[in-house]
Amino acid sequence: MILHKDKHPELGGLSQAKPLTPRLSDKQKAALAEACGRIAPTWPLDELIAVNPWWEMRNQHFAKVSAKLSALSQAQCVMPKSYFQEIWMEDLQPQHLQQAIEEAGKDYSIENLERYLLEEDEHTHWHNVSDFVDSGRDRKYKMAWRDEITHQISQFCADYFRLKDDQGSYSDRYKGLYGEWLATTRQDKGIEILMAEDGLTEHFLDLPEETEDLLAQAIVGLGVPDSQVADYAHALLLDVNGWASWVAYLRWQDRLNGHENDLMMEFLAIRLAWEWVLWCHQKERDRSVFNELKVMWRHQMSILPELIEIHEAAQAKSWIWQRAAELAYQSDLHQQLKHASKSGSENKEVPALLQAAFCIDVRSEVMRRALEAQDARIETIGFAGFFGLPIEYQPIGTDVSRPQLPGLLKSGIKVTPILSKTSKKSTASSLNLKARWIEWGNAPPATFSMVEATGLMYAFKLLRNSLFPDEHLHPVNHLPTTDEFEMTQQDSPLSIEQKVDLAAGILHAMGLDQNLAETVLLVGHGSSSCNNPHAAGLDCGACGGQTGEINVRVLAFLLNDQCVRDGLKDKGIVIPDDTRFVAAMHNTTTDEFTCYGSDSLNERVSVWLSRATELARQERAGRLGLNHLQGPSLHQSIQRRAKDWSQVRPEWGLSNNAAFIVAPRSRTKGLDLQGRAFLHDYDWQQDSDLSLLTLIMTAPMVVTNWINLQYYASVCDNHVYGSGNKVLHNVVDGCIGVFEGNGGDLRIGLPMQSLHNGEQWMHEPLRLSVYIDAPWEAVDQVASENEVVKQLIDNEWLYCFIWGRDGTIQRYLNNR
């Protein structure tokens, strides 16, 4: 065997002779790549959208993913037994449990499942090397390695990604993550002192310089068999899942731009390097303790497949309870939908005086009912909130543009407001001033530095914001804009033909290519809150975590353009001369409407909107604990809630979402769906080639799955998939994410205050129930031709039902 020596000037001598670093086999590389591919992305705070945290494992059944995650990291994908004890014999009845048993084909009895809720869980889980070292008798009164590793990696990543944030493309700026970590850690003598471990630094000096060399050396040295490499690597990434999710976001962005990066592999190398360092250090420091570690490690590795099976068996009854809870909700909804089908044929359509197209966000379901209640001639429509516009928005005065479409998609059109020269100068100055003030104000030491610099002025500002709060100003959303926009694609203005094609596709998808009313409201939505790092999560996920204002204003501009209207006539779409498209915003915190454009609404429509605001606000008051208030008192309370910098629950967002209904509005009109359903208009009789159904099932259905499972995951395990107590949040580099406190892993998902009111859960964790009004053959064709759709349905990440015009409801699963 060829040996070599490495010189460490820092230690003043030569290291021990060692063999050349082994190489990774193709099988090991594939296993590591598989592990890296299991982590779902998390979006930055200023573009925050809901994400299914198990998205990259959708090719496996949900229950199997749950068992593996529980075994590898103690992450929970199903609610604890105490939750099912709480809902048993309340919302959840014996018939629901019996139906769940029969569906699963198990021989359980209800009594057996009741006893299960009282049993103690005794199964163990996987331990990384750092966990075994922590359990050693010599570390009883020392800081835990798990905590130190998480803290060290997290602090390094926060600094690294902050410094690299503006250095070219994603592909270029993040090269050398492992190398920079290695250089930084070798210089950090404080770790050795903090952990009271003499000689630790030398092992960092012995680590290979290259990522692949480190991975190979550690995997071979730790004796990880090829069959276990993927699961072991996955367990390591789950140890720092927050930052792994951020790295997955950077990978996602690169892929949208047609590139690949190795950032996740380098991140994995950092976590594996810690394992290898601790292994080597323990071996050198105390051979007897190391021998025990080695035996436990080898034994655990040999039983890993069995361990995962044990967790799957242990969770089997929990999944029966989970399914029963979902059946309880579905059975009630089925009764509503069946009754609606019988009574719907009696409803006679009347010409619409007002048509209002809303985002399918569950909060719009309440507002649509409230608006429709004003007059039978009001028609509402549900459509994806970005209104089919694949755009990014670039305000005047900045080179930065932000996406205004779902995270699944890549923007193709850039829009910029058309402003006068004076407005441009004013906007640029305003943007720069606000950006500097916000960056300063959000910096970790901001409270002290700003008080010292501004003295009593800052103290007065704090007092004023407490007693006389103002609306929080967003540095981009509140910049001056217009009702006219320049639209470009690859730096070239869109032609009239391109605009006509875009408009025609959107109108057809919304069902507005005929029988248009005199006023057509295009209603986007946004929220109002102060001192809230997760504010974007309350805005429109379909608009990339932004408000829908730009989308509706651009679409109104497009559809009111006479040249575009003339071009639409050639496609058989005639927009009456007296029809005006009006852009509007629904503030989901206050339930108020804001309308844009030079064409003011007539008094009748304004009254309808005002009355709908009152009704929707009153309905939501109960969940906010304000049901004792009415009229002006309720209005003032909700207004103050939106401006209060100390308010941790400005609104409940999309909590309690549970269903996605794809059907003409006539089939659900009049139903009280309690703000729990996404409603997307669709008429299969106008979709002969299934292009619209394909679009709905591959885009909005996926987005609603992401929303549903982020809320679900944040309730099931807020420690892993949620962001904890928002009162303790500190923002990382302005927009990357938050720490809970001053360190630990990057926190992802929803804070507890968005899910729990202090006494009970405000979100019921149920998988999304999708109801599609279309022939069985149509749904089957779309599912069969689109792998992602098939995976979501067949692996039970959501439920798919076919809702017939005769009221029948059939579940679609595994092509049957």
N, C-alpha and C positions, 0 to 999 in steps of 0.2 A: 504494500500500500504506500502510495506517495504521501509524504507529510510535508507541511510547511509551517513557518512561524510568522506570526504577526507582531509587529512592534507597536507598543503603546507608549509614546513619549510621555503621556500624562501620568503613567505609572512608573516611568523611569526604567523600563526594562523590557524583557521579551515575555510574551505569553507562552503558555504551555503548547507544545506541538500538538496539532490536531489534523484529522484527515480532511481532504478536500471536500467542499460542500457537495452533497448529493444533488441530483437533478430531479425535477418533478416529472413523473410519467404522464402520458397523455390522459390516462384514466384519472389520475389525481387532479390534473388541470381541469378536466371536465367536471369533477366533483366540486372543486372550489368555485368554479364558475356557476354551478347550479346553486350553491349556497348563497353566493352573492346576488343571484337573481331572485331570491325569495323575499327580499326586503322591498316593501312598497315605499313610494316617495312621500314626503311632507312638503307642502308649499310654504314660502316665506310669509311673514305676517302681513305684508302689504298686498299680497295676492292670495290670501288664505282661502283655500277651498277644502271642502270635506273630501276625505279619501278613505276608501276601504283599505284598512291596514293589512289585510290578507290578500290583496289584489293579485300579487304575483304568485300566489299558490292556488288560484282558482281552478287549476286543472285537477285538483284533488277534492275529494268530498270534504265538506266543512267539518264533519265530526272527526275525520282522520287528521286534518290540520290541527284541530283543537287538541287532540291527544298528543300529537308530536310537540306542539308548543308548550303544553303543560309539562311534558316529560323533560324537555330541553331547558326550559327557563321559568317554569311555574306560572307562565302567562295563562290567564283564564279567558276562554272564549264562550263560556256559558255561565249563567248566574249561579251564585252559591245557593246551597240548600236553604239557608235562612230566607232568601227571597221567595222561593216556592212555598215555604211554610206560611209566609205572609199572605200570598194571593190565593192559597188553597181554600176552597169553599167560599171564596168571595167572588172575584171575576172568573176564577177557574173552578169548574164543576166536574163531578165524577164522569159525566158522559164525554167530556173533552179528553179526560185522561184515558178512558176506555177506548176512544177512537184512535188516540195516539198509539196505544198498545197494539191495536189491530193493524194499523198502518205499518208499524215496525216489524210485525210478524213475530212478536215475542210472547212468551208464556207467562209474563208477569201478571200479578193481580194488583188491584188497587191497594189492598192492604199491604202487599209487599213493597209497593212504591212509597206508601206512607211511612213504613218502617225505615226505608232508605234515607228519608229526610232526617232521621234521628241518629243515624249511624255516624261514627267518626271515620274520617278518611285517614288511612294509615300508609298509603303508598309513598315511596320516595321519588326522587327526581335526579336528573343529571347534575353532576358537580364538575365545574372546570378545575384545572390545577390550582388556581388561586383560591378556590373554596376549600380544597383539601388542605392547603397550606394554612389557611385561616383557622382550620379546626385543630391544628397542632397544639400540643400542650405548651409550647414555648411562646405562643402568640395570645395567650389568654388576656393579658393586660396591655396589648399593643393595638394600634389602629389596624382595622381590617384591610387586607390587600384589595378586596373587592371595591371598597370605598375609594381607596387611593388610586387604583387603576382607572376607575370611572372618572374621578376628579381630574387626574393628570391628562388623560386623553381628551376630556371635555374642554379643559382650559386651553390645551394646545390647539384643538380644532377651532375654538372660538377666535383665537388670535390668528390662526393660519387663514381661515376663510375671510376674516375681516381684511387682512392685508392683501389677499389675492382677489378681492371682490371686483376690482375695476381693471384687471390686467388682461385685456383681450378676450378672445372667445373662451367658452367653457373648456374646450379641448386644450387650449394653450395654457390657461392660467392655473390649472390645478395639477400640473405635472410635478412629480417628486414629493408627494405627500409623505410617504414612508421615509424618504431620505431626509426631509426637513425635520420630521419627528425624531429620527435617530440622532441627528446633529444636536437638536435642542436638548434631548434627554441625556446625552452624554455629557453635556455641560452643566446639568442640574445636579449639583452635589447635595441639594437639600432633600432629595428623596431618600437617600441613604441615611441621612440624619433623622428625618421625620419618622421613618419606619424602624429606626434602631437596628439596622442591618449592615454591619461593616462588610466591605468588599462587594457590595451590590453593584456599584458603578462599573467595576471591571467587566461584569458580564454584558453590560450594554456595549462596552468597547469591543467585545468579542463578536457581536452580532454582524452578520453579513451586510454589506452595503446595498445590495440589490434586493428588491422585493421577492423575486422568484427564488433566489438563493435562501432567503430567510424562511420562506414557506416550506421549501424542501427540507432544510435542515431541521426545522421544528417538527414537521410531520414524521420524518424518519426517526428523529431523536425521541419523540414521545411515543413511538410505536403505534401510530394510528393506522389501522388497516384500511385499505382502499375502500372497502364497503362502508366505512364509518366516517370518511373524510367530510362528506357533505353535511351530515348532521352535526358533527363536531364544530365545523366552521360556522354553521348556522347558529349554534349555541353561543359561540363567541360574539357574533354580530348582535345577537339578542341581548347580550350583556350591556351593550351601548347602543340600544335600538334607536334612540333619539337621533344621535349623530349619524348612524347608519342610514336612517330614513332621509336625512338631509343630503347625504352623499347619493342616495337613490334619486332624489330630485334633480341633482346636477346631471346624473346619468340620463334621466328622462328628457331633460332639456336638450342634451346633446343628440339624443336619438330623434327628437322632433326635427332637428336640423340636419339629420342624415349622418351623424358622426357617432363614434363609440369612444368611451374612455375607460381607463383601468383604475379609476379612483376607488371603487369599492374593493378591488383586490388589494390595493395599497392600504386601505383602511383596515381590512382584515389582517394584513401583515402586522400592523401596529398592535392589534389586540393579541395576535398569536405570539408576537415577540415577547410580550409580557409573560405569557404562559411559559415560554422557553427559558426566559431569564430566571423566573422563580424556580423552575425545575432544576436548572443548573446550579443556582445559588443554594438550594436546599440540599442538593447532592454534595456539594462541597462543604457546606456548613455543619451538617449533622447527618452522618451516614445512616444511623439507626432510624432516625425519623424519616429520612428519604426512603429507606427500604419499605417502611410501612406505606408511605405515599405511593411507591411504585406498585406494590401489590394491590392496593385499593384501586388505583388508576387502571391497571390492567384488567382487574375483575369487572369494573364498571364498563370498560370498553367492550368486553366480551358479551355483556348482557344488555347492551343498548337497545337492540331490536325488541327483546323481551320486555324491557322497561316501557317502551312506547306502547306495546300491546297491553300491558297492565293498565296504563292510563286510559287507553281506549275502552277497555272493559269497565274500568271504574266510572267512566263518564257516561256509559250507555244509558243508565237510568236518568241521569240529568237531562240528556237529550230527549227522553220521553216527556219529561216535565216541560221542557222548552217547547216541544211541538204541541203539547196540550195547551199551553198558554197562547200559542199562535192560533190554534183551532178555536179557542174561545173568542178571540177577536174576529177571526174569519167568519165564524158562524153567524155572528150578529150582522156583519157587513153583508154576507150573502142574503140574509133576509131582506135587508134594505134594497139591495140591487134587484132581487127577484120581484119585489113589490113595485119598484120603479119601472121595470119592464112591462108590467101589466097595466099600470096607470099611464105610462108614457104615451101610448097610442091614442089616449083620449085628449092629449094636449094639442091644440090647434096652433100652428105657427102663424104669427102676425108679422107684418113688415116691421123691421127694426128702425127705430129713430136714432138709437145709439148702439154702436158696436164697440166693445172694449176688449182688447187682446191683452191678457195678463201672462206673466211668467207662471210656469206650473208650480212654483214654490208653494208649499202647503199653506203658508200664511195668506196666499191669495184666495184660497178656497173660502175662507170666512168673508173676505171682502167681496168676492163675486156674488155670494148669496145675499149679502147686504145690499149690493147695488141692484141686483135683479129684483129684489123685493120692492123697489121703488115704482116699477112700471113694467107691464108685460111686454112693452116694446123695447126693452133693454136686453141686448144679447151680449153675453160674455164668451170669450174664447180663451182656451189655455194653450200655450205654446212655449217652447224652450226660451228662456229669458234673454238669450243673446239675439233673439229674433232672426236667426239664420245668417247673421252678418259675421263673416270670418275676419274681424278687424282687430287692429291695434291702434291705440289712440296716442297721438303725440301733441301735447299742448304747445302753443306758441311759446318760445323763449327757452326751450330745453331740447336736448338731443335724445332724451329718454322717452321711450314709448312703452305703453303698458298693454298687455293683451286684454281684450274684451270678449273672450269666448271661453268655452270649457277647456280645462287643462288637458283633455284628451286630444285636442285639435291644435293645429298650427295656423297662425294667422296668415292671410294672404293679401290683405288690403290694409293700407295705412290711411288713417283719417286725421286731418288737421283742421281746426276751425279757421274760417276766413275772417280775419280781423283787420281793422284799419291800422296804419303805421303807429298812431298814438296809442291804440289799445295794445299793440304788440310790445311796445317799449314798457308800458305800465305793467303788463302781465309778466314780462321777463323779470323786472325789478321785484315785483311782488313774490314771484316764485323763488327767487334767490334769497330774499329776506326770510321768507317762511321756512325754507329748507334749512337755513343756518340756525334760526331760532329753535326749530323742532329738533334738529340734531343735537344742539347744545342742551336743550331742556330734557332730552331723553337719555343723555349720557349718564353712566352709573353715578358719578359724583355730582350730578347736576344740582341737586337740592342745595348742597353746600356752596358750590362755586357760584351759582346764580345769586344766592342770598348775599354772599360776600361782595359780588360785583355790583349788584343793584340795590342792596340794602333794603330800606323800608319800602321801596317800590315793589319788590318781589313779595314782601310780606303783605302789602296792601292787595296785591293781585290775588294771593291765596285767600285772603279774607273776602274779597269781592266775589271770587268764584264760588265761595261757600254760601254767601248770603244772596248774591244777585248773579246767578250763573248765566253765562252766555252759551250759545250753541257752539259746539266744537267745530273748528274750521279745518277741513281736510286740505292739505297743500295743493292738491290737484283738482279734486271735485269742486272746490269753491272758487277756482280761478274763472275769470270772465270767459265765456264762450259765446257762440252765436248759433243761429239756426241754419247756417250755411257751412258746408264743409268741402275741403279738397280731398278727393279720394284717389289714391295712387296705388299702383301695383308694380313692384320692382322699379320704383322711382319714376314711373310713367303714369300720367293721368289716365283714369279709367275712361274708355270711350263710351259713347251713348249706347252702343250695342252691348257692351259689358254691363252697364248699369241696368239696361232693360232686362237682360238675362237674369241678373241678380234679383231684381224686383219681381219678375215673373215667378221665379222659383219660390221666393218667400211667400208671395200671395197665394200660390197654389198650396203650399204646405200648410198655411193657416186657414185654408178654406175661404179666403177672401177674394177669390178671382171672379166672383159674381155676387149679385144681390147686395151691393154695398149700401150702407146707411149714409145719411148726410154727414154725420160726425163719426169718425173712427178713432177711438183713443188707443194709442200704443203705450201700454203702461209697464214701465220698468219699476224696479224697487230698490230701495236702499234703507239703511237704518241710521239712527242718531244715538250716539253715546259718547261719553267723555272718559279720558284716562283708561282706555280699554285697548290693550295690545291686540286682542282678538276681534277688533271691530269689523275687519274685512270678512270674517266668518259669518257675520250677520247680514252682509250684503249679498249680492247675487253670485252664486257659485258658477252659474252658466256664463257669467260675464267675467270670469277669471278672478272672482273675489272682489270685484268692483261694483259700484252701483250700476244700474241699467240705463242711467241718464244718457250717456253718449250713444248707446245703441238705438234707443227710441228716437233721439233727436236726429241721428243720421238717417234712420229709416223714414221718418216723416219727411225729411228734406228730399230724400230720394223719390218717395211716392207722390209728393206734391209738385215735383219737377214736370213741367208741361212737356218737355222733350221726351222724358221717360214715359209719360202717359201716352204720348203719340206712338211711341215704339211698341208699347204694350198692346195697342189696338191690332197691330199686325200679328200678334200671338193670340188673338181672340179674347183679350182681357180689356174690357171697357170700364174705365173709372168715370162715373158721372161727373160733369163739370162742377156740380154743387157739393161733391164729396170732398171733405177736408180731413187729412190725417193729422192728428194732434198728439204730440209727444207729451207724456205725463209721467210723473213719478209717484209711487205709493211708498210713503215712509212707514215701514213696518213697526217702528217703535211707537209712533203717535197715531198711525192710521190716517194721516192727512194726505191729500193730493196736492201736487204742484204741477201746473200745466205750462208748457212752453210754446213759444211761437207768437207771431204777430196776430194770428187769428184767435181772438178771445172766444171762449165758450159762450153759448147763449145762456140766458138766465136759468132756463129749465134744467139744462145739464148740470150747471153749477149747483143747483139745489139738490139734484139727485146725488151728486158726489158728496156734498156736505152731510146729507142725511145718512148715506152709507157709512161715512166716517163715524158718525155717532153710534150706529148700530154695531159696527165691527168693534169699536172701542169698548162698548158695553159688554159684548160677548167675551172679549179677552180679559176684562177687568177681574174676573173671578180667579184666573190663574196667577194674576199679579197681586192677589190679596187686596184688591180695590173694589170689590163688589158692593161695598157699603156706600160707594160714591156714585153720583150720577151727574149728568149735564156739565155745567161749567166747573164744578169741583173736580170731577173725574178728568176733564180736559186739562186743568191746571196741574193736577198731580202727575199725569203722564208726561206733560211738557217738562215739568221739573225733573222727572226721572231721566229724561233724555239728556238733560244738561248737567246733572249732578255728577261731579268728578269722583264721588265716593260710592256711587251706585254700582254694585257688583252684578245686578240682574236687571239691566235696562229693558230687556224683553227676553222671551223664551226661544227666539229663533225658530229652528226647524224641529225642536224637541217634540217627541211623541209622533213623528211621522211613521206611517205604517203601510200605506197602500199607494199604488200608482195605477190610475185608471185611464185606459186609452179607448176613448169612445166619443161619439157626438155628445155635446153638452145636453142635448134634449134628454138623454138617457139618465143623467144624474141631476138634472135641474130640480130643485125643490128638496133634495136630500140634505140633511144636516150631517156632514161628514166630520164635524168637530175639528176642523183644521188639521186633520191627520192624513189627508190624501193629496197626492200630486194629480192634477187633472189635465190630461193632454187631449185636445180635440182630434178626432180622426174618424173618417167615414170610409170604410173599406170599399164601398161601392164607387167611390171616386178615385180609386187607386188600383187600376187594372194591372199595372206591372209590379205592384208591391214595393215600389221605390220609397213611398212615404212610410210604410210599415217597417221596411228595412232600416230607414233612417231613425225612426223612433226607437226600435229595439236595439240598435247598435250605438245610439248616442244618449238621448234622454233617459232611457231605461238604465243604461250603465251609470250615468251621473246620479240618478236617484238611488241606485245600489250603493254607490260611494257614500252618499249622504247618510243613507239608512244605516250602513254598517259602521260608519265612524261614530254615530251616536250610540249604536249598539255596543261597540267595543269600548267606548269611553265609559259606559255604565258598567259593563262586565268586569273590566279591570282598569280602573282609572290610573293606577300606579304605572302600568306599562303603556296603555294606549290613550290615556288622558293626561292633562297637564296639571292636575292637582288643584291647590288652593290659589286662586288668582290674586288674592291679597298679597301673596308672597312673591309674585312674579317679578323678575328682572329681565328686561329685554336684552337680547344678545345682538350686538352690532346693528341696532336700529330696526332690523326686519328679519333676521335669520330665524328667530324663535325666542323662547323664554327659558330661563332657569327658574326653578322653584326654590327661592332663597338665593344664595350667592354661588351656587355650584351644583355639582351632580350632573347627570346626563341632560342633554337637550330634551325638553318636554314637548310632546306632540299631542294632537287630539284636543279634546274639549276640557275646559276647567270644570271642577265640580259644581261651581255656581251656575253653570249653564244647563245642569242636569238635575239638580237637587235643590229644593227650597229651604233646606235646613231641617225639615221634618220628614219628607218623603221624596222619592224619585218623581221627577216631572217628565221623564221619558221612560216609556215602557219598552224594554229591549225585545223587539220582535223583528224577525227577518221580513223584508219587504214582500208584500202580496201584490202581484201585478195582474190586472184584469184587462183583457184585450177583447174588444168587440170586433171580431174578424172570424172568418171561417177557419176551422181546424187546419185545413190544408195550407192556408196562407201562413199561419203561425209556424207550422211544421217546416215549410219551405225556408222561411227566414232563419229559423233556428238551425236547420241542417246545413245551410250555406255559410253560416257565420260561427266560427269556432268559439269566440268569446261568449256569445249568446248561449250556445249549447252548454258550455261549461258552467255558466251561472245557474242555468236551469237544472241540468242533470246532477250537479254536485250540491244542489240545495243551498246556494248562496242567496237565492230568492225563490219565491213560489210564483208559478205562471198559471193563470186560469184563463180559459176561453169563455167569454160571456156572450151567450147567444141572444139573438133578438127575441127569442121566445122566453127568455129569463133563465134558461139552463146555465149552470156553471160547472165546467169540467176542468179538472186539473190536467195540465200538459206536463209530462215528465218522461224523459228517456224515449222520445219519439212516439209516445202513446198517451 
